[in-house]
């Protein structure tokens, strides 16, 4: 159907959320986003939908701000006169700020002269609970303000509309094979795709849907404009501005956009007539429920309701989770290869059948006795599951997987950014942060736009940045101190366990696992403290845009969390057991003998440490996301006295329902959790091939938890624009590069793969005699009264053998070869996979052409043309 073809229905339809009379459907128009696109009509809300409008039923509520008034009479008897007087002074100051703030919202001329006598429209509702007055100020942004800010913020408006075909490789593959796709689902009210151009008020008639200014801008665009005003309006001195500062001090208690209505599905009437769903109900029914864990995510619906920033997060999380499937399948195959071949491992058989042949030297200097190598038979077999030739292949595979995943995400990201009209947004359109604008000491001309903007001298920022670096270093030193404490704990607790003959074979395992649990508790506690400190530091550094602010905050937190989470694992993987010494010449640490790798080697201990920290962290985070929001929500409702009794039905306006929800905490914690997980499954995957499997299971749960949380448990977050996942992608690339180096060193120095391979080449391909060959005899000056063995390639005098030096050369050569081959192929993948698909490049050029054609001044009269000439 062409743009001008229309289908008119003269019969009005009714539903529980509104009535539509004389509906005119125009497929190329964008209209009310909660209903089908193209409804050109007067929307009369009814039922629960009324509470998302002003009392006149015409003006949409774009935002709600809330403040609280309470009577001091009830507790004045328990307070001194001074306390009552101080509280009265504070409340008077807050009232003065609120009055000024609200008056400036009504008249924005003080900020923008062209908006003189124009501003936001407000309506107040009061709710009284337990002698407390909650004042809900409903905000509507009228057309003159919307159009001014839309042009100022470089919004984009639709020129042409069309259905965007679903591009999904798995759907195409299943269709080609004529197999049913259970993941596919038709979600109602799918948003259309638009060719867009920058919004210009002078060109209003050029855009689709311009006939109805009430519905020209979508809900998320109206909310974004309203929030831009709220965070920049002055309430006191010139530096005292913005709703965020009023929220921090307590003058207001909440500020949030409304959800579109209830998330529960409506009940059909007696005639069985289906009711129209709002976008929130659609998202909950087709995305937020646990039963939808295997379905594709409705990405356009998510973006339409929550904005591009949250939309891109869920797109990335879904893409990452899908890519974990092949990594998990290969990891399971590698693991089962180890299970199938562990019973034929010759070194493990020799240990199990050795009896008292290999008498091992004591594990400590304080009363530990001799022990037989055969006592750790089970652990030697178990170690083979994580240390066999298949793990070398898997390390190479995961290195290629990480690079390929990131390359294809770049293509997906560009496609989404273009589809959602935010491609190039951060480079061209982003404005200074309101807090930066309020506190910047001077103004200077922007060299790109030529507009006078608030300016903070870079020279003044340098001392602040250096102070932030100093704090990071101090906190990382604190982490290392705790790691040392955990190491000492592991050494000390292992001594009494080793002395017990029954527990001796499990001594290292018990000590290692309990230390890992203690370490996890310390890690989680330090992480929370540092995040609060890093946020304050980043605010103090005065970064111009929100993207710059978030990037610096992310870098600070990630560097610390990298050391926090990975330092103990790095110690076990690369340092433990490497500097022990030998009998009679052991190295000490704070007077205690350094730790050795026992019960199968350090690789199995690394797998234990990695499993406890990674899986334990995931379980704690999921428990927090499942339980904490419900507890917070219940406490908030209980304080307000708005909890429901069983069977009781309470109908309240939407602004009160949303006020009882918990505040959205953003995406930082979600990204940090996933990026740290990415590090676990790539950097140390040679030691734990099942890590991607646990990551996949966690992410399936994570998507459902996050979806349910955003739709039903938190207030509607402010719809923010962004074009990508930001600095997180840079961090992911760095982790992918680090993973290649890490796995090379793990295989070379921690695994027994190369020693066994060299033994095969020099001596026997069947590995018979390897155990005896890898055990040295304690030298005569060891101080032991019996002959005992220890794991090392040394001669009877404690000197390194020729095999040791040959092995060292092989290890270094393997690292160089591994890194060069993997990095070379990864670079080839980067070259062969273009960041922007060719079809998308054509679309971008086509859209630019249409925008130029639509906005060109081609209707100039001849006489004007002569004058212009």
Buried (B, 14 or more C-beta within 10 A) or exposed (E): EEEEEBEEEEEEEBBBBBBBEEBBBBBBBBBBBBBBBBBBBEBBBEBBBBBBBBEEEEBBBBBBBBBBBEEEEEEEEEEEEEEEEEBEEEBEEBEEBBEBBBEBBEBBEEBBEEBEEBBBBBBEBEBEEEEBEBBBBBBBBBEBBBBBBBBBBBBBBBBBBEEEEEEBEEBEEBEEEEEEBEBBEEBBBBBBBBBBBBBBEEBBEBBBBBBBBBBBBBBBBBBBBBBBBBBBBBBBEEEBBBBBBBBEEEBBBBBBBBBBBBBEEBEEEEEEEEBBBBBBBBBBBBBBBEEBEEBBBBBBBBBBBBBBBBBBBBBBBBBBBBBBEEBBEBBBEBBEBBEEBBEEBBBBBBBBEBEEBBBBBBBBEEEBEBBBBBBBBBBBBBBBBBBBBBBBBBBBBBBBBBBBBBBBBBBBBBBBBBBBBBBEBBEEBBBBBBBBBBBBEEEEEEEEEEEEBBBBEEEEBEEBBEEBEEBBEEBBEBBEEBBEBBBBBBBEBBBBBBBEEEEBBBBBBBBBBBBBEBBBEBBBEBBEEBBEBBBEBBBEBBBBBBBBBBBBBBBBBBBBBBBBBBBBBBBBBBBBBEEBBBBBEBEEEEEBBBBBBBBBBBBBBBBBBBBBBBBBBBEEBBEEBBEEBEEBBEEBBEEBEBBEEEEEEEEBBBBBBBBBBBBBEBBBBBBBBBBBBBBBBBBBBBBBBBBBBBBBBBBBBBBBBBBBBBBBBBBBBBBBBBBBBBBBBEBBBEBBBBBBBBBBBBBBBBBBBBBBBBBEEEBEEEBBBBBBBBBBBBBEEBEBEEEBBBBBBBBEEBEBBEBBEBBBEBBEEBBEEBBEEBBEBBEEBBEEBBEBBEEBEEBBEEBEEBBEEBBEEEEEEEEEEEEEE
